[in-house]
Amino acid sequence: MPELPKVVYFGADAICLPGLRYLAESGSALCQLVGVVSQPDRRQGRGRQLQANPVAEYARSCGIPLLQPEKPDAALGAWLRQAGVRVAFVMAYGHFLPKVVREAAQHGSLNFHGSILPAYRGASPVETAIAMGELETGVCLMQMVKEMDAGGVADCERVRIESTDTAVEVRAKVGAAVVPLLQRNLSILLTGGLDFVPQEASRASYCRKISKEDGALNFGSPAATLAARLRAFTPWPGGYFDHGPTRIKVGHCTVAASLEVAEPGQVLTVGATLDVATADGVLQIHELQRPGGRMLPVADFVRGYPIEVGEVLPYVETSPLLV
């Protein structure tokens, strides 16, 4: 019986797991998953204990050979060539692949990118799509080239973004959408017969890496924009505003229309919700958290930390997510 084509998987985030499981289990009739390449274990938490990322943990639990170089380099490329790898799959790995690695597999490296390309190339496609108010996103199976996320696209699986979805839910959908891509394309791509359509570069948009500062609430934006950003930044970096010297974290929020003329940042109501005027509409904040405390319903929070109607909460302009 002829040997099955060999594949490897590069990844480090939980979003990778549905596709990785498919290759290790259902896809085993078509190919051999001969290795997983992931980030090294990192020290995390208060105890600074070494912890594996979800991909490395899965590989170890299944006995799949695991490589964890600090950076992909010529030695890794040599291993891929010596192992006779047919295709390298990549998703949320966290490192740029140099040419010596990118082209080491017989049919090159294929990336699962979490957007409908050419929109939202870059580091935060899922979060940025939510923050920008998109109603759908997806995952594209694409060629890896030197330019970031610019390779040809073979197929795309779309997923809906519901009005209440946070990044947690959308990332789970995007990860799961890799499976139908593999079901449709794995057999032919292992032969090198998959067709890739060049992207329309003139339609490309680029999203940057999310930072902790992106959680700041800019009340000079519309309430709907703030609510979308808060969903996009759940669980990290979350949302916050400064109240005097205290940085207060914000939990669940909704949007309400308002006929009242008020300055953006002005507190309109303090009760079951903290209602704050914005450039358009009212942001209704349902949960708040003090430093060192826990997230509480607003009614409970303000019993121990007063916020007065009429106060104007300070805010600053936030940086665009698209670059």
Stockholm file with secondary structure:
# STOCKHOLM 1.0

chainA/1-323         MPELPKVVYFGADAICLPGLRYLAESGSALCQLVGVVSQPDRRQGRGRQLQANPVAEYARSCGIPLLQPEKPDAALGAWLRQAGVRVAFVMAYGHFLPKVVREAAQHGSLNFHGSILPAYRGASPVETAIAMGELETGVCLMQMVKEMDAGGVADCERVRIESTDTAVEVRAKVGAAVVPLLQRNLSILLTGGLDFVPQEASRASYCRKISKEDGALNFGSPAATLAARLRAFTPWPGGYFDHGPTRIKVGHCTVAASLEVAEPGQVLTVGATLDVATADGVLQIHELQRPGGRMLPVADFVRGYPIEVGEVLPYVETSPLLV
#=GR chainA/1-323 SS CCCCCEEEEEECSGGGHHHHHHHHTGGGGTCEEEEEECCCCEEETTTTEEECCHHHHHHHHHTCCEECCSSCCHHHHHHHHHTTEEEEEEESCCSCCCHHHHTTSTTCEEEEESSSTTTTEESCHHHHHHHTTCSEEEEEEEECCSSTTCSCEEEEEEEECCTTCCHHHHHHHHHHHHHHHHHHHHHHHTTTCCCCBCCCGGGCCEECCCCGGGGBCCTTSCHHHHHHHHHHTTTTTCEEEEETTEEEEECCEEEECCCSCCCTTBEEEESSSEEEECSSSEEEECEEECTTSCCEEHHHHHHHSCCCTTCBCCCCCCCCSBC
#=GC SS_cons         CCCCCEEEEEECSGGGHHHHHHHHTGGGGTCEEEEEECCCCEEETTTTEEECCHHHHHHHHHTCCEECCSSCCHHHHHHHHHTTEEEEEEESCCSCCCHHHHTTSTTCEEEEESSSTTTTEESCHHHHHHHTTCSEEEEEEEECCSSTTCSCEEEEEEEECCTTCCHHHHHHHHHHHHHHHHHHHHHHHTTTCCCCBCCCGGGCCEECCCCGGGGBCCTTSCHHHHHHHHHHTTTTTCEEEEETTEEEEECCEEEECCCSCCCTTBEEEESSSEEEECSSSEEEECEEECTTSCCEEHHHHHHHSCCCTTCBCCCCCCCCSBC
//
